[in-house]
Amino acid sequence: MEEIRFIIQMLQQSAGKTSSDIAKHLKITGSAYTQYLNGSFAALIRFIKIAKFCGYSIHIVNEEKSINIDLTNLIYKDKNDCE
């Protein structure tokens, strides 16, 4: 899902981290991190859909920078997908 990839890249850039920094922190290779970014994010999307179905929303918040990203609305921009 393009939106999630964009959000991850935005988080990375706003934190001043490189892909190598994140791969090293995760203890994976740079190519493994790239594969992750090019993946489908199916497990994350499923988690967000379960949360929405149960009446919750998933947010990424950076209070220091006053950023609040509602991933639930990002996933459910197409109302037909909620059913």
C-alpha positions in Angstrom: 0.0 0.0 0.0 1.5 3.2 -1.2 0.1 5.3 1.6 1.9 3.3 4.3 5.2 3.3 2.5 4.9 7.1 2.2 4.1 7.5 5.9 7.2 5.3 6.8 9.4 7.4 4.6 8.0 10.6 6.1 8.6 9.3 9.6 12.1 8.4 8.7 12.9 11.8 7.0 11.3 13.9 9.8 13.4 12.0 12.3 16.5 12.6 10.3 17.2 8.9 10.0 18.5 7.1 6.9 17.4 3.7 5.7 20.8 2.3 6.9 20.1 3.8 10.4 16.7 2.0 10.6 18.1 -1.3 9.2 20.9 -1.2 11.7 18.4 -0.5 14.5 16.2 -3.4 13.4 19.3 -5.6 13.1 18.5 -6.4 9.5 20.3 -5.7 6.2 19.7 -2.6 4.1 18.2 -4.9 1.4 15.9 -6.5 3.9 14.6 -3.1 4.9 14.1 -2.2 1.2 12.2 -5.4 0.7 10.0 -4.5 3.7 9.2 -1.0 2.2 8.3 -2.7 -1.1 6.1 -5.3 0.6 2.3 -5.3 0.8 2.0 -4.4 4.5 -0.8 -7.0 4.7 -0.3 -7.7 8.4 -0.4 -4.1 9.3 -3.5 -3.4 7.1 -5.3 -6.4 8.7 -4.4 -5.1 12.2 -5.9 -1.7 11.3 -9.0 -3.3 9.8 -9.5 -5.4 13.0 -9.1 -2.3 15.2 -11.6 -0.3 13.0 -14.1 -3.2 13.2 -13.8 -3.3 17.0 -14.4 0.5 17.2 -10.8 1.7 17.5 -8.5 3.8 15.4 -4.8 3.6 15.0 -2.7 6.8 15.2 0.9 7.7 14.8 1.6 10.7 17.0 4.7 12.9 17.4 3.7 15.3 20.2 7.0 17.2 19.8 6.2 18.1 16.2 2.4 18.2 16.6 1.8 15.5 14.1 -1.1 13.0 14.4 -1.6 10.6 11.5 -4.8 8.6 11.6 -3.9 5.3 9.9 -7.5 4.1 10.2 -8.8 6.8 7.9 -5.9 6.3 5.6 -6.8 2.6 5.1 -10.6 3.3 4.9 -10.6 6.2 2.4 -12.8 4.0 0.2 -16.1 3.5 2.2 -16.8 0.2 0.5 -13.7 -1.3 2.1 -15.2 -0.9 5.6 -17.8 -3.6 5.0 
